[in-house]
Amino acid sequence: MAEPVTIDELADAIYQMVKESVGSRRLRPTELTKAMIERFGPERCSRDTCKEALRKLIDSGQCVYTFYSGSFVELPSQEQGGSGD
């Protein structure tokens, strides 16, 4: 049986996918989960490990959830802290 993918490996792969999509499209958490299971295989990667990796990225500030008629995972805005006027 194949060794499970680590949370760190999974977080890195998700981060790269999100980074590569900047400017072209927003990715939903379910899309990222499906892509990771396809990439690593269902025997090495589960929905729960994907959720843990996403939580790690969000908690560390590397990625953020955004909500525009649905939830998406994106890189944080460079203008954080601005008043938005």
C-alpha positions as CSV (number, residue, x, y, z in Angstrom):
1,M,0.0,0.0,0.0
2,A,1.3,3.5,-0.9
3,E,2.3,5.8,1.9
4,P,-0.2,8.6,2.6
5,V,0.7,12.1,1.4
6,T,1.7,14.4,4.3
7,I,-0.3,17.5,5.2
8,D,2.7,19.6,4.4
9,E,3.1,18.1,0.9
10,L,-0.6,18.5,0.3
11,A,-0.6,22.1,1.5
12,D,2.4,22.9,-0.8
13,A,0.6,21.4,-3.8
14,I,-2.6,23.3,-3.1
15,Y,-0.7,26.5,-2.6
16,Q,1.1,26.1,-6.0
17,M,-2.2,25.4,-7.7
18,V,-3.8,28.5,-6.2
19,K,-0.8,30.6,-7.0
20,E,-0.8,29.4,-10.7
21,S,-4.5,30.3,-11.0
22,V,-4.1,33.9,-9.9
23,G,-5.5,36.2,-12.6
24,S,-7.1,33.5,-14.6
25,R,-9.7,32.0,-12.3
26,R,-10.8,31.4,-8.7
27,L,-10.7,27.9,-7.3
28,R,-13.3,26.4,-5.0
29,P,-12.2,24.2,-2.1
30,T,-14.0,21.2,-3.7
31,E,-12.1,21.7,-7.0
32,L,-8.8,21.8,-5.1
33,T,-9.8,18.6,-3.2
34,K,-10.7,16.7,-6.3
35,A,-7.5,17.9,-8.1
36,M,-5.3,16.7,-5.2
37,I,-7.1,13.3,-5.0
38,E,-6.6,12.9,-8.7
39,R,-2.9,14.0,-8.5
40,F,-1.9,11.8,-5.5
41,G,-4.5,9.1,-5.9
42,P,-7.4,8.1,-3.5
43,E,-5.2,5.6,-1.7
44,R,-2.7,8.3,-0.7
45,C,-5.0,11.4,-0.3
46,S,-8.5,11.8,1.3
47,R,-11.0,14.6,1.6
48,D,-10.1,14.9,5.3
49,T,-6.4,15.4,4.6
50,C,-7.2,18.0,2.0
51,K,-9.4,19.8,4.6
52,E,-6.5,19.7,7.0
53,A,-4.1,21.1,4.4
54,L,-6.5,23.9,3.5
55,R,-7.0,24.7,7.2
56,K,-3.2,24.9,7.6
57,L,-2.9,27.3,4.6
58,I,-5.8,29.5,5.9
59,D,-4.6,29.5,9.5
60,S,-1.0,30.5,8.4
61,G,-2.3,33.3,6.2
62,Q,-0.8,31.9,3.0
63,C,-4.3,31.6,1.5
64,V,-7.7,33.2,2.4
65,Y,-11.3,32.3,1.8
66,T,-13.2,34.7,-0.4
67,F,-17.0,34.8,-0.9
68,Y,-18.4,35.9,-4.3
69,S,-21.6,33.9,-4.9
70,G,-19.7,31.0,-3.4
71,S,-16.5,30.3,-1.5
72,F,-13.1,30.3,-3.1
73,V,-9.5,29.9,-2.0
74,E,-7.2,32.6,-3.1
75,L,-3.9,34.3,-2.1
76,P,-4.3,37.2,0.3
77,S,-4.6,40.7,-1.2
78,Q,-1.5,42.7,-1.1
79,E,-3.5,45.8,0.0
80,Q,-4.6,44.4,3.3
81,G,-5.0,47.0,6.0
82,G,-6.3,49.6,3.6
83,S,-9.6,51.4,4.1
84,G,-10.9,50.7,0.7
85,D,-11.9,54.3,-0.2
